[in-house]
Amino acid sequence: MENNTSPEPMLRKPVWLKAPLGGGSEYHKLAKSIQEKNLHTVCAEAHCPNKGECWSRGVATLMILGDTCTRACAFCNVKTGRPASTDVQEPIRVAEAVRDMNLRYLTLTSVDRDDMEDFGAEIWSETIRRIKHDQPSIKIEALVPDFQGRTELLDVVLHALPDVLNHNLETIPRLQKKIRKFANWEHSLHILRHAKAQGFTTKTGIMVGLGETRAEVFEFLADMARENVDIVTVGQYLQPSQTNIAVQRYVEPAEFRDYAQEALRLGIPKCESGPLVRSSWHAAESAEKFQSAVATQSRTAGS
């Protein structure tokens, strides 16, 4: 399966859109561990601009179920096609690597595996269970695929008790088919609603600069407030290669601040909004700030 998006010229990045290159002992220690354990990260596979900063802090987003996705979203640089096989030993290797990294917070994600009967739900569950067995104090954010809207498969993951259930909507409704042609807005909302109804902390995010309007982003935020989503991220789309959909515009930092203020006004507890914000960017800090806000509200209500 290949991305059929026609190459378009890349816009010149503004001077204020620069990410740290990374380096130092933590960066190289993490890179070595990932290589030795034969693990995949969305940081490397998707050409995330924050890899340098995150790896230098000893933080990475691990990607399970292989490195080949069965979908071909226009924005994504992860390899697409039909995966050759499923590594049933992967949960063991991931748990060992996480233990060696001595992490207090882990963002775990995966490729889409529409070729599997359960879309990878059991591997998801087993990986979370093994990590928590080895490190009971660790917090895990599960950045899950849509499971084609099948909540019985999401329940398999939720039964392993991730601390945050994250599923990205990626863009506003009007652009869904263009950006995520094999995904479904309602399927995604169904996943978020189901997790929220079961009492989980929910999180989602979108990219901007893909052709949406300010009004559409404000409406997205209003939708997320109505869905009681706990944490929302808004970040600049960056074209990872010439074969991916082109950036339509670079959003000014002031506009990102407007989105964060609107989210707060709407009652969304935590919104990370900025040019380099990604779903897993400073995920631990966002979750901790959300939990702190909830605890403060609870104390206030009880006083």
PyMOL commands that set and color helices and strands:
alter all, ss='L'
color gray80, all
select helices_A, chain A and resi 24-36+42-45+51-56+90-101+121-134+147-149+151-158+173-179+185-197+214-226+253-266+283-302
alter helices_A, ss='H'
color red, helices_A
select strands_A, chain A and resi 40-41+61-64+105-110+139-143+164-166+201-208+231-236+270-274
alter strands_A, ss='S'
color yellow, strands_A
deselect
rebuild
show_as cartoon
